[in-house]
């Protein structure tokens, strides 16, 4: 298959900056914006997105739990995108519910709703991966989510590994079809404000490129970094 290049950015949190005028160099034909980009109540977010639509061949924008999406980039690569949310554990539910502003500021949104949304997205991902693997076994898959799909220590800041709200950010999907399928060659995510790039035991590339809040930026964030999917990327 031909190599496909992506710029992958998340957690820009433009709402915490002086303006939405975030300028970055285009280094790939495809841009993936994996959540927490800005506030949807501000028209400036949509002006920012329109600018990117004029610059890139494809823009993948992860937003909302009711819009899981598949897009076939070419004959050999499919992108699956959804928010994913997280599987908040019972022992952490009270802490997550009291500390996350989502549950105070979003009307009728509870930890239980959050977990239900996670399972909805997870079922969709597993079904899509199973269907593609069965009907198009030569097609590779890249998955883009906002929430983290792994508790691998390489994918999280060591100072948060024992956090009492960790399950509000990340879920261990290591036994799920969407994680273990050899068809899935890349999984990119955000939300944790920690950037990483590594290959897991299944040969899948796991990546995050997160900017973070203005008051606490992620030092490893690189807006121009290019992530490759395809034969050259696999050989490299």
Secondary structure, 3 states (H helix, E strand, C coil): CCCEEEEEEECCCHHHCCCCCCCCCCCCCEEEECCCCCCCCCHHHHHHHHHHHHHCCEEEECCCCCCCEEEECCCCEEEEEECCCCCCCHHHHHHHHHHCCHHHHCCCCCHHHHHHHHHHHHHHHHHHHHHHHHHCCCCEEEEEECCECCCCHHHCCHHHCCCCCHHHCECCCCCCHHHHCCCEEEEECCCCCCCEEEECCCCCEEEECECEECCEECCCCCCCCEEEECHHHHHC
